[in-house]
């Protein structure tokens, strides 16, 4: 449990303390456990892995506010401060993409490498093909304050299993991960903290637009395509990243770190190990 930016969050740590630091940011409805297999490989390869639960998730604080990309990015830099880490590579998946990118834009001196996958940035062009039929149905459902938690509470396992075993997943992510995710997102307070990700979409679009008026992504950036969002995040970053690379993880659904952990760990190791 580590204090950062006015809240306490759970953080999983692995690897040698003197290794190059890698921060792994999870999405929804995940916890740090989504990174467990990848983190083990990175740790064995000599990296210092920092995998926090996002504020509101797991055993940390559940504040009413502060779920926008700027506050979550400040949670990341505050965590680095708390751990006395100057620079780190920052990796984000799904809802972890927005805060990862915001760290890259607003604290570029703290970011060695930036890696994003299976998520989108609000209001940024490049994802038109992916969104041609409109955003996924749950975006609107989750965005209505109080609605989703009122409907889902008491049925968390049934509801969340659709996202963890349903059409967006090609390979079984394992009972341990599913149980951890469902447990962390059960109960009204935990559900609300997770759904807040969707309730700040307009605010995130404003924050991103404001940041991009005076900044670009200067850290080397890798966009990893999985089997759902795919190339869309890379297409969004083309016009805002100075040094963009792409990678694709084949035979994979949305939850890349648990569906193809070895392939993703290899891609991360290759990219993050490049000297500054």
C-alpha atoms as one frame of an Amber mdcrd trajectory, in Angstrom:
protein
   0.000   0.000   0.000   1.604   3.260  -1.147   0.425   6.829  -0.802   0.361
   8.937  -3.951  -1.382  12.163  -4.932  -3.569  12.167  -1.842  -4.755   8.538
  -2.040  -3.446   5.114  -1.075  -3.222   2.447  -3.756  -2.192  -1.176  -3.867
   1.011  -1.798  -5.807   2.643  -5.051  -6.875   6.439  -4.886  -7.100   8.836
  -7.391  -8.627  12.365  -7.606  -9.946  15.691  -6.176  -8.806  15.463  -2.746
  -7.170  18.315  -1.487  -9.333  16.708  -2.628 -12.591  15.217  -0.350 -15.222
  11.724   0.557 -14.009   8.551  -0.389 -15.849   5.116   0.836 -14.722   2.198
  -1.360 -15.839  -1.269   0.251 -15.863  -4.321  -1.995 -16.049  -7.702  -1.394
 -17.688 -11.314  -2.231 -16.840 -12.439  -4.540 -15.280  -8.902  -5.549 -14.350
  -6.495  -5.187 -11.463  -2.702  -5.340 -11.430  -3.195  -9.119 -11.751  -3.662
  -8.659 -15.500   0.111  -8.140 -15.628   1.183 -11.039 -13.397   2.630 -13.389
 -16.112   4.218 -10.518 -18.062   5.587  -8.947 -14.901   7.248 -12.201 -13.897
   9.058 -12.397 -17.237  10.136  -8.756 -17.068  11.404  -9.267 -13.518  13.405
 -12.323 -14.587  14.873 -10.214 -17.371  16.178  -7.724 -14.825  13.482  -5.047
 -14.883  11.948  -3.509 -11.770   8.196  -3.929 -12.244   5.705  -1.516 -10.685
   2.089  -2.598 -11.207  -0.407  -0.446  -9.297  -4.097  -0.923  -8.895  -5.813
   2.194 -10.156  -7.300   4.413  -7.452 -10.608   3.003  -6.262  -9.750  -0.572
  -7.227  -8.814  -3.309  -4.766  -7.863  -2.513  -1.184  -6.860   1.117  -1.694
  -8.880   4.286  -1.184 -12.115   4.840  -3.110 -12.428   8.608  -3.485 -15.565
  10.087  -5.003 -13.581  12.027  -7.589 -10.281  11.966  -9.434 -10.789   9.382
 -12.172  -9.887  11.618 -15.114  -6.710  11.015 -17.082  -4.841  13.953 -15.564
  -5.450  12.870 -11.974  -4.624   9.251 -12.767  -1.428  10.428 -14.476  -0.565
  12.404 -11.348  -1.131   9.198  -9.365   1.543   7.570 -11.539   4.115  10.336
 -11.143   3.333  10.516  -7.428   3.947   6.786  -7.184   7.315   7.242  -8.877
   8.125   9.968  -6.367   7.103   7.746  -3.458   9.375   4.986  -4.742  12.212
   7.447  -5.460  12.149   6.583  -9.167  13.316   9.262 -11.593  12.304   7.694
 -14.905  10.375   4.621 -15.975   8.837   3.064 -19.021   5.045   3.355 -18.804
   2.754   0.691 -20.253  -1.035   0.984 -20.433  -3.828  -1.261 -21.659  -7.516
  -0.420 -22.188  -8.467   2.289 -19.647  -4.794   2.506 -18.703  -3.958   3.999
 -22.103  -5.274   7.506 -21.355  -3.309   8.106 -18.137  -0.204   6.540 -19.674
  -0.377   8.961 -22.606  -1.068  11.894 -20.289   2.076  11.085 -18.312   3.976
  11.004 -21.594   2.598  14.400 -22.606   2.871  16.260 -19.312   5.891  14.629
 -17.650   8.100  13.578 -20.572  11.226  13.712 -18.425   9.810  10.858 -16.326
   9.089   8.540 -19.277  11.822   6.411 -20.851   9.490   4.491 -23.178   5.713
   4.574 -23.630   3.694   1.494 -24.641  -0.067   1.443 -25.226  -2.457  -1.285
 -26.359  -6.127  -2.141 -26.776  -7.475   1.262 -25.769  -8.501   4.537 -27.384
  -7.889   8.209 -26.719 -11.074  10.322 -26.512 -11.614  12.893 -29.221  -8.459
  12.056 -31.166  -8.862  11.227 -34.882  -7.691   7.896 -36.247 -10.251   5.524
 -34.741 -13.081   6.263 -37.183 -13.046   2.789 -38.706 -13.144   1.105 -35.311
 -16.007   3.362 -34.202 -17.906   3.263 -37.497 -20.879   1.534 -35.859 -20.673
   3.720 -32.763 -18.929   3.059 -29.449 -19.461  -0.307 -27.720 -22.838  -0.572
 -25.990 -21.452  -0.633 -22.453 -19.816   2.776 -22.831 -23.194   4.485 -22.601
 -24.526   2.132 -19.909 -21.520   2.676 -17.666 -21.484   6.423 -18.247 -24.849
   7.130 -16.568 -24.077   8.020 -12.927 -25.455   5.433 -10.521 -27.190   3.272
 -13.111 -24.736   0.472 -13.849 -23.827  -0.198 -10.227 -27.519  -0.319  -9.263
 -28.186  -2.894 -11.974 -25.014  -4.954 -11.650 -24.635  -5.140  -7.851 -25.381
  -8.680  -6.756 -24.697  -9.991 -10.253 -21.044  -8.987 -10.603 -19.790 -12.443
 -11.558 -22.372 -12.898 -14.298 -21.877  -9.410 -15.723 -18.109  -9.170 -15.571
 -17.654 -12.690 -16.906 -19.084 -11.497 -20.213 -16.067  -9.204 -20.557 -13.611
 -11.782 -19.213 -14.833 -14.849 -21.107 -17.005 -13.383 -23.836 -16.530 -12.498
 -27.496 -13.573 -10.166 -26.977 -11.442 -12.950 -25.436  -9.952 -15.657 -27.652
  -7.951 -17.533 -25.012  -8.885 -18.402 -21.431  -7.302 -15.870 -19.070  -7.486
 -18.300 -16.144  -9.673 -18.700 -13.077  -7.215 -16.894 -10.788  -7.327 -13.688
 -12.798 -11.087 -13.822 -13.291 -11.662 -14.309  -9.575  -9.316 -11.449  -8.695
 -11.020  -9.096 -11.136 -14.546  -9.968 -10.018 -13.626  -9.703  -6.343 -12.040
  -6.274  -6.846 -15.064  -4.972  -8.757 -17.788  -6.302  -6.444 -20.026  -4.092
  -4.315 -21.493  -0.712  -5.120 -18.424   1.342  -4.146 -16.012  -0.795  -6.165
 -18.340  -0.919  -9.152 -18.728   2.857  -9.099 -14.957   3.362  -8.991 -14.618
   1.181 -12.065 -17.475   2.805 -13.968 -16.055   6.277 -13.294 -13.616   5.497
 -16.101 -16.498   5.941 -18.522 -18.042   8.944 -16.779 -15.030  11.151 -17.375
 -14.857  10.626 -21.145 -15.805  14.213 -22.027 -13.433  15.595 -19.418 -10.643
  13.388 -20.758 -11.269  14.657 -24.279 -10.922  18.229 -22.990  -7.752  17.408
 -21.061  -6.181  15.663 -24.034  -7.058  18.474 -26.413  -5.610  21.037 -24.018
  -2.389  19.089 -23.532  -1.896  18.617 -27.266  -2.133  22.334 -27.936   1.376
  22.809 -26.604   2.841  19.314 -26.364   3.611  16.175 -28.317   4.660  12.697
 -27.261   8.443  12.894 -27.379   9.300   9.585 -25.703   9.694   6.626 -28.061
   6.229   5.096 -28.235   5.067   1.593 -29.124   1.461   0.899 -30.136   0.638
  -2.788 -29.702  -2.289  -4.193 -31.671  -4.393  -6.954 -30.170  -7.475  -8.595
 -31.575 -10.173  -6.025 -30.702  -9.014  -2.402 -30.800  -6.143  -3.493 -33.009
  -4.367  -0.799 -35.009  -6.753   1.995 -33.993  -4.634   3.288 -31.118  -1.574
   3.402 -33.351  -3.574   5.281 -35.982  -4.589   7.820 -33.355  -0.994   8.384
 -32.281   0.458   8.912 -35.756  -0.054  12.681 -35.668   0.929  13.288 -32.027
   3.953  11.024 -31.417   7.426  12.001 -32.614   8.819   8.466 -32.551   6.100
   5.850 -33.038   6.633   2.137 -33.560   4.041  -0.598 -33.932   3.795  -4.238
 -32.988   1.062  -6.813 -33.382   0.333  -9.800 -31.154  -1.317 -12.471 -33.342
  -3.996 -14.944 -32.290  -5.120 -12.749 -29.454  -8.231 -11.019 -28.181  -8.494
  -7.922 -26.010  -6.682  -8.989 -22.842  -3.246  -9.404 -24.398  -1.203  -9.765
 -21.167  -3.138 -12.864 -20.149  -3.935 -14.309 -23.575  -0.436 -14.098 -25.056
   1.857 -13.176 -22.157   5.072 -14.610 -23.584   4.715 -12.800 -26.893   3.848
  -9.515 -25.193   6.675  -9.843 -22.665   9.122 -10.408 -25.509   7.868  -7.342
 -27.367   8.077  -5.197 -24.242  11.542  -6.463 -23.382  12.852  -5.653 -26.840
  11.372  -2.164 -26.853  11.977  -1.093 -23.273  15.565  -2.382 -23.226  16.612
   0.051 -25.965  18.984   2.612 -24.503  17.830   6.204 -24.251
